[in-house]
Amino acid sequence: MNNLPEPNPDIILKIEEANKWKNDRLNTYELWNNQLDKLWHDIDNGTLDKNGEWYKAIKQIKEDNPKPDNLEELHGEIEEMITAEREAGP
């Protein structure tokens, strides 16, 4: 029998909102072995700079999934929601 309270769906949604950019990036990055292979080829081709394939791929992922400008604000809202729920009690 589970005596833990159900998680607040509003808090869950706010956490998902705050982490969406990060999760989207993680789901888009290539596997490590493929990234290392791109790096190896960039080194071998002398393009281990902003012209390399690895850099361009990572840059595109970051541009397509930018970190929100209001991330600190979102984290503050989450903390406030959690604090309010704790203070309200069961």
N, CA, C and O atoms as a GROMACS GRO file, in nm:
protein
  360
    1MET      N    1   0.085  -0.118   0.000
    1MET     CA    2   0.000   0.000   0.000
    1MET      C    3   0.090   0.125   0.000
    1MET      O    4   0.182   0.135   0.080
    2ASN      N    5   0.062   0.217  -0.088
    2ASN     CA    6   0.142   0.338  -0.103
    2ASN      C    7   0.078   0.451  -0.025
    2ASN      O    8  -0.035   0.490  -0.052
    3ASN      N    9   0.151   0.505   0.074
    3ASN     CA   10   0.100   0.615   0.155
    3ASN      C   11   0.148   0.751   0.107
    3ASN      O   12   0.122   0.853   0.172
    4LEU      N   13   0.217   0.754  -0.005
    4LEU     CA   14   0.265   0.881  -0.057
    4LEU      C   15   0.152   0.957  -0.124
    4LEU      O   16   0.068   0.897  -0.191
    5PRO      N   17   0.149   1.089  -0.108
    5PRO     CA   18   0.045   1.168  -0.175
    5PRO      C   19   0.068   1.170  -0.326
    5PRO      O   20   0.180   1.155  -0.373
    6GLU      N   21  -0.041   1.188  -0.400
    6GLU     CA   22  -0.031   1.201  -0.545
    6GLU      C   23   0.044   1.330  -0.578
    6GLU      O   24   0.023   1.432  -0.512
    7PRO      N   25   0.132   1.326  -0.678
    7PRO     CA   26   0.203   1.449  -0.715
    7PRO      C   27   0.105   1.552  -0.773
    7PRO      O   28   0.009   1.518  -0.840
    8ASN      N   29   0.133   1.676  -0.744
    8ASN     CA   30   0.051   1.786  -0.793
    8ASN      C   31   0.072   1.800  -0.944
    8ASN      O   32   0.184   1.825  -0.987
    9PRO      N   33  -0.034   1.784  -1.024
    9PRO     CA   34  -0.017   1.790  -1.170
    9PRO      C   35   0.032   1.927  -1.218
    9PRO      O   36   0.099   1.935  -1.320
   10ASP      N   37  -0.002   2.033  -1.146
   10ASP     CA   38   0.045   2.166  -1.186
   10ASP      C   39   0.197   2.177  -1.170
   10ASP      O   40   0.264   2.239  -1.252
   11ILE      N   41   0.249   2.117  -1.063
   11ILE     CA   42   0.393   2.120  -1.041
   11ILE      C   43   0.463   2.034  -1.147
   11ILE      O   44   0.567   2.073  -1.200
   12ILE      N   45   0.405   1.919  -1.177
   12ILE     CA   46   0.462   1.831  -1.280
   12ILE      C   47   0.468   1.904  -1.414
   12ILE      O   48   0.570   1.898  -1.483
   13LEU      N   49   0.361   1.974  -1.451
   13LEU     CA   50   0.358   2.049  -1.578
   13LEU      C   51   0.463   2.160  -1.579
   13LEU      O   52   0.527   2.183  -1.681
   14LYS      N   53   0.480   2.227  -1.466
   14LYS     CA   54   0.578   2.336  -1.459
   14LYS      C   55   0.720   2.281  -1.470
   14LYS      O   56   0.805   2.342  -1.535
   15ILE      N   57   0.746   2.166  -1.408
   15ILE     CA   58   0.878   2.102  -1.419
   15ILE      C   59   0.903   2.059  -1.564
   15ILE      O   60   1.013   2.076  -1.616
   16GLU      N   61   0.801   2.004  -1.628
   16GLU     CA   62   0.815   1.964  -1.768
   16GLU      C   63   0.843   2.085  -1.856
   16GLU      O   64   0.924   2.077  -1.949
   17GLU      N   65   0.776   2.196  -1.828
   17GLU     CA   66   0.799   2.320  -1.904
   17GLU      C   67   0.944   2.367  -1.887
   17GLU      O   68   1.009   2.407  -1.984
   18ALA      N   69   0.992   2.363  -1.764
   18ALA     CA   70   1.128   2.409  -1.735
   18ALA      C   71   1.234   2.319  -1.798
   18ALA      O   72   1.344   2.365  -1.829
   19ASN      N   73   1.202   2.192  -1.816
   19ASN     CA   74   1.302   2.096  -1.867
   19ASN      C   75   1.283   2.060  -2.013
   19ASN      O   76   1.361   1.980  -2.067
   20LYS      N   77   1.182   2.115  -2.080
   20LYS     CA   78   1.152   2.077  -2.217
   20LYS      C   79   1.272   2.095  -2.309
   20LYS      O   80   1.306   2.005  -2.386
   21TRP      N   81   1.337   2.211  -2.302
   21TRP     CA   82   1.450   2.238  -2.391
   21TRP      C   83   1.560   2.134  -2.374
   21TRP      O   84   1.620   2.088  -2.471
   22LYS      N   85   1.586   2.099  -2.248
   22LYS     CA   86   1.692   2.003  -2.217
   22LYS      C   87   1.656   1.863  -2.268
   22LYS      O   88   1.739   1.794  -2.327
   23ASN      N   89   1.532   1.823  -2.243
   23ASN     CA   90   1.488   1.691  -2.289
   23ASN      C   91   1.486   1.683  -2.441
   23ASN      O   92   1.522   1.580  -2.498
   24ASP      N   93   1.443   1.791  -2.506
   24ASP     CA   94   1.442   1.793  -2.652
   24ASP      C   95   1.583   1.780  -2.708
   24ASP      O   96   1.606   1.709  -2.806
   25ARG      N   97   1.679   1.848  -2.644
   25ARG     CA   98   1.818   1.835  -2.688
   25ARG      C   99   1.868   1.692  -2.670
   25ARG      O  100   1.926   1.633  -2.760
   26LEU      N  101   1.843   1.638  -2.551
   26LEU     CA  102   1.890   1.502  -2.523
   26LEU      C  103   1.832   1.400  -2.620
   26LEU      O  104   1.900   1.304  -2.657
   27ASN      N  105   1.708   1.420  -2.660
   27ASN     CA  106   1.644   1.328  -2.754
   27ASN      C  107   1.692   1.348  -2.897
   27ASN      O  108   1.665   1.264  -2.983
   28THR      N  109   1.762   1.457  -2.924
   28THR     CA  110   1.807   1.488  -3.059
   28THR      C  111   1.955   1.456  -3.081
   28THR      O  112   1.997   1.424  -3.192
   29TYR      N  113   2.035   1.465  -2.974
   29TYR     CA  114   2.178   1.436  -2.988
   29TYR      C  115   2.199   1.295  -3.042
   29TYR      O  116   2.125   1.202  -3.009
   30GLU      N  117   2.300   1.281  -3.124
   30GLU     CA  118   2.336   1.148  -3.173
   30GLU      C  119   2.398   1.067  -3.059
   30GLU      O  120   2.438   1.122  -2.956
   31LEU      N  121   2.405   0.937  -3.080
   31LEU     CA  122   2.471   0.852  -2.982
   31LEU      C  123   2.616   0.895  -2.966
   31LEU      O  124   2.675   0.950  -3.059
   32TRP      N  125   2.673   0.869  -2.849
   32TRP     CA  126   2.811   0.911  -2.821
   32TRP      C  127   2.910   0.858  -2.924
   32TRP      O  128   3.000   0.930  -2.968
   33ASN      N  129   2.893   0.730  -2.962
   33ASN     CA  130   2.989   0.674  -3.057
   33ASN      C  131   2.983   0.748  -3.191
   33ASN      O  132   3.086   0.764  -3.257
   34ASN      N  133   2.865   0.792  -3.234
   34ASN     CA  134   2.855   0.869  -3.358
   34ASN      C  135   2.915   1.008  -3.343
   34ASN      O  136   2.977   1.059  -3.436
   35GLN      N  137   2.896   1.069  -3.226
   35GLN     CA  138   2.956   1.201  -3.203
   35GLN      C  139   3.108   1.190  -3.201
   35GLN      O  140   3.178   1.275  -3.258
   36LEU      N  141   3.159   1.086  -3.136
   36LEU     CA  142   3.304   1.067  -3.132
   36LEU      C  143   3.360   1.042  -3.272
   36LEU      O  144   3.470   1.086  -3.304
   37ASP      N  145   3.285   0.970  -3.354
   37ASP     CA  146   3.328   0.946  -3.491
   37ASP      C  147   3.334   1.076  -3.570
   37ASP      O  148   3.428   1.099  -3.647
   38LYS      N  149   3.233   1.163  -3.551
   38LYS     CA  150   3.236   1.294  -3.617
   38LYS      C  151   3.356   1.374  -3.571
   38LYS      O  152   3.423   1.438  -3.652
   39LEU      N  153   3.384   1.372  -3.440
   39LEU     CA  154   3.500   1.444  -3.389
   39LEU      C  155   3.629   1.389  -3.450
   39LEU      O  156   3.717   1.466  -3.490
   40TRP      N  157   3.640   1.258  -3.457
   40TRP     CA  158   3.760   1.198  -3.516
   40TRP      C  159   3.778   1.245  -3.659
   40TRP      O  160   3.888   1.283  -3.699
   41HIS      N  161   3.670   1.241  -3.737
   41HIS     CA  162   3.678   1.285  -3.876
   41HIS      C  163   3.712   1.434  -3.886
   41HIS      O  164   3.788   1.474  -3.974
   42ASP      N  165   3.656   1.515  -3.797
   42ASP     CA  166   3.690   1.658  -3.798
   42ASP      C  167   3.838   1.679  -3.767
   42ASP      O  168   3.903   1.762  -3.830
   43ILE      N  169   3.891   1.605  -3.671
   43ILE     CA  170   4.034   1.615  -3.639
   43ILE      C  171   4.116   1.570  -3.759
   43ILE      O  172   4.212   1.636  -3.798
   44ASP      N  173   4.077   1.457  -3.816
   44ASP     CA  174   4.150   1.402  -3.931
   44ASP      C  175   4.146   1.496  -4.051
   44ASP      O  176   4.243   1.505  -4.127
   45ASN      N  177   4.034   1.567  -4.069
   45ASN     CA  178   4.019   1.660  -4.181
   45ASN      C  179   4.073   1.800  -4.150
   45ASN      O  180   4.073   1.887  -4.237
   46GLY      N  181   4.118   1.821  -4.028
   46GLY     CA  182   4.166   1.954  -3.988
   46GLY      C  183   4.053   2.054  -3.972
   46GLY      O  184   4.074   2.174  -3.989
   47THR      N  185   3.933   2.005  -3.940
   47THR     CA  186   3.817   2.095  -3.925
   47THR      C  187   3.760   2.089  -3.783
   47THR      O  188   3.638   2.097  -3.764
   48LEU      N  189   3.846   2.076  -3.685
   48LEU     CA  190   3.801   2.074  -3.546
   48LEU      C  191   3.782   2.219  -3.500
   48LEU      O  192   3.850   2.266  -3.408
   49ASP      N  193   3.691   2.286  -3.565
   49ASP     CA  194   3.658   2.425  -3.535
   49ASP      C  195   3.511   2.445  -3.573
   49ASP      O  196   3.437   2.348  -3.583
   50LYS      N  197   3.468   2.568  -3.594
   50LYS     CA  198   3.328   2.594  -3.625
   50LYS      C  199   3.289   2.547  -3.765
   50LYS      O  200   3.172   2.555  -3.802
   51ASN      N  201   3.384   2.498  -3.842
   51ASN     CA  202   3.355   2.444  -3.975
   51ASN      C  203   3.336   2.292  -3.972
   51ASN      O  204   3.298   2.233  -4.073
   52GLY      N  205   3.363   2.230  -3.858
   52GLY     CA  206   3.354   2.085  -3.847
   52GLY      C  207   3.210   2.036  -3.840
   52GLY      O  208   3.120   2.109  -3.798
   53GLU      N  209   3.191   1.912  -3.880
   53GLU     CA  210   3.058   1.852  -3.882
   53GLU      C  211   3.000   1.837  -3.741
   53GLU      O  212   2.881   1.860  -3.720
   54TRP      N  213   3.084   1.799  -3.645
   54TRP     CA  214   3.036   1.784  -3.508
   54TRP      C  215   2.984   1.917  -3.454
   54TRP      O  216   2.875   1.924  -3.400
   55TYR      N  217   3.064   2.022  -3.470
   55TYR     CA  218   3.025   2.154  -3.420
   55TYR      C  219   2.894   2.199  -3.485
   55TYR      O  220   2.804   2.247  -3.416
   56LYS      N  221   2.883   2.185  -3.615
   56LYS     CA  222   2.763   2.230  -3.687
   56LYS      C  223   2.640   2.152  -3.642
   56LYS      O  224   2.531   2.209  -3.629
   57ALA      N  225   2.655   2.022  -3.617
   57ALA     CA  226   2.541   1.941  -3.572
   57ALA      C  227   2.496   1.985  -3.433
   57ALA      O  228   2.376   2.001  -3.408
   58ILE      N  229   2.591   2.003  -3.342
   58ILE     CA  230   2.556   2.044  -3.204
   58ILE      C  231   2.498   2.184  -3.204
   58ILE      O  232   2.401   2.211  -3.133
   59LYS      N  233   2.555   2.274  -3.282
   59LYS     CA  234   2.504   2.411  -3.291
   59LYS      C  235   2.360   2.413  -3.339
   59LYS      O  236   2.278   2.488  -3.286
   60GLN      N  237   2.329   2.330  -3.438
   60GLN     CA  238   2.192   2.325  -3.490
   60GLN      C  239   2.094   2.275  -3.385
   60GLN      O  240   1.984   2.329  -3.373
   61ILE      N  241   2.133   2.174  -3.309
   61ILE     CA  242   2.047   2.122  -3.203
   61ILE      C  243   2.022   2.229  -3.098
   61ILE      O  244   1.908   2.246  -3.053
   62LYS      N  245   2.126   2.302  -3.060
   62LYS     CA  246   2.111   2.408  -2.960
   62LYS      C  247   2.024   2.522  -3.013
   62LYS      O  248   1.944   2.578  -2.938
   63GLU      N  249   2.037   2.556  -3.141
   63GLU     CA  250   1.954   2.660  -3.200
   63GLU      C  251   1.808   2.616  -3.211
   63GLU      O  252   1.718   2.697  -3.189
   64ASP      N  253   1.786   2.490  -3.244
   64ASP     CA  254   1.650   2.438  -3.257
   64ASP      C  255   1.581   2.420  -3.122
   64ASP      O  256   1.458   2.418  -3.115
   65ASN      N  257   1.659   2.406  -3.016
   65ASN     CA  258   1.606   2.382  -2.881
   65ASN      C  259   1.674   2.476  -2.782
   65ASN      O  260   1.750   2.432  -2.697
   66PRO      N  261   1.646   2.606  -2.792
   66PRO     CA  262   1.717   2.702  -2.707
   66PRO      C  263   1.676   2.692  -2.560
   66PRO      O  264   1.563   2.657  -2.526
   67LYS      N  265   1.772   2.725  -2.475
   67LYS     CA  266   1.744   2.734  -2.332
   67LYS      C  267   1.653   2.855  -2.312
   67LYS      O  268   1.681   2.962  -2.365
   68PRO      N  269   1.544   2.840  -2.237
   68PRO     CA  270   1.454   2.954  -2.219
   68PRO      C  271   1.521   3.069  -2.145
   68PRO      O  272   1.602   3.048  -2.055
   69ASP      N  273   1.486   3.190  -2.186
   69ASP     CA  274   1.540   3.309  -2.120
   69ASP      C  275   1.490   3.320  -1.977
   69ASP      O  276   1.555   3.381  -1.892
   70ASN      N  277   1.374   3.262  -1.950
   70ASN     CA  278   1.313   3.274  -1.817
   70ASN      C  279   1.333   3.149  -1.731
   70ASN      O  280   1.252   3.120  -1.644
   71LEU      N  281   1.441   3.075  -1.755
   71LEU     CA  282   1.463   2.949  -1.684
   71LEU      C  283   1.473   2.971  -1.532
   71LEU      O  284   1.418   2.894  -1.454
   72GLU      N  285   1.542   3.074  -1.491
   72GLU     CA  286   1.555   3.102  -1.347
   72GLU      C  287   1.417   3.134  -1.288
   72GLU      O  288   1.387   3.092  -1.176
   73GLU      N  289   1.336   3.205  -1.362
   73GLU     CA  290   1.201   3.238  -1.317
   73GLU      C  291   1.116   3.110  -1.304
   73GLU      O  292   1.042   3.094  -1.207
   74LEU      N  293   1.128   3.021  -1.402
   74LEU     CA  294   1.054   2.894  -1.396
   74LEU      C  295   1.094   2.812  -1.274
   74LEU      O  296   1.009   2.756  -1.206
   75HIS      N  297   1.224   2.806  -1.246
   75HIS     CA  298   1.271   2.732  -1.128
   75HIS      C  299   1.217   2.796  -1.000
   75HIS      O  300   1.181   2.726  -0.905
   76GLY      N  301   1.211   2.929  -0.997
   76GLY     CA  302   1.154   2.999  -0.882
   76GLY      C  303   1.007   2.967  -0.863
   76GLY      O  304   0.962   2.947  -0.750
   77GLU      N  305   0.933   2.961  -0.974
   77GLU     CA  306   0.791   2.926  -0.966
   77GLU      C  307   0.772   2.784  -0.914
   77GLU      O  308   0.682   2.758  -0.834
   78ILE      N  309   0.857   2.695  -0.958
   78ILE     CA  310   0.848   2.556  -0.910
   78ILE      C  311   0.872   2.551  -0.760
   78ILE      O  312   0.798   2.486  -0.687
   79GLU      N  313   0.976   2.619  -0.715
   79GLU     CA  314   1.005   2.621  -0.571
   79GLU      C  315   0.890   2.680  -0.491
   79GLU      O  316   0.854   2.628  -0.385
   80GLU      N  317   0.830   2.787  -0.543
   80GLU     CA  318   0.716   2.849  -0.474
   80GLU      C  319   0.597   2.752  -0.467
   80GLU      O  320   0.530   2.743  -0.364
   81MET      N  321   0.572   2.682  -0.576
   81MET     CA  322   0.460   2.587  -0.579
   81MET      C  323   0.484   2.473  -0.480
   81MET      O  324   0.393   2.432  -0.410
   82ILE      N  325   0.608   2.423  -0.475
   82ILE     CA  326   0.639   2.315  -0.382
   82ILE      C  327   0.627   2.363  -0.238
   82ILE      O  328   0.572   2.293  -0.152
   83THR      N  329   0.679   2.482  -0.211
   83THR     CA  330   0.671   2.537  -0.076
   83THR      C  331   0.526   2.557  -0.033
   83THR      O  332   0.489   2.524   0.079
   84ALA      N  333   0.444   2.610  -0.123
   84ALA     CA  334   0.303   2.633  -0.091
   84ALA      C  335   0.232   2.501  -0.063
   84ALA      O  336   0.149   2.493   0.028
   85GLU      N  337   0.265   2.399  -0.140
   85GLU     CA  338   0.202   2.268  -0.118
   85GLU      C  339   0.244   2.209   0.015
   85GLU      O  340   0.162   2.151   0.086
   86ARG      N  341   0.373   2.223   0.049
   86ARG     CA  342   0.421   2.170   0.178
   86ARG      C  343   0.353   2.240   0.294
   86ARG      O  344   0.314   2.177   0.392
   87GLU      N  345   0.340   2.373   0.281
   87GLU     CA  346   0.279   2.451   0.388
   87GLU      C  347   0.130   2.420   0.403
   87GLU      O  348   0.076   2.428   0.513
   88ALA      N  349   0.066   2.386   0.293
   88ALA     CA  350  -0.078   2.352   0.297
   88ALA      C  351  -0.100   2.218   0.367
   88ALA      O  352  -0.204   2.193   0.426
   89GLY      N  353   0.002   2.132   0.357
   89GLY     CA  354  -0.006   2.003   0.424
   89GLY      C  355  -0.102   1.907   0.354
   89GLY      O  356  -0.157   1.938   0.248
   90PRO      N  357  -0.121   1.790   0.416
   90PRO     CA  358  -0.207   1.685   0.354
   90PRO      C  359  -0.354   1.718   0.356
   90PRO      O  360  -0.436   1.639   0.309
   0.00000   0.00000   0.00000
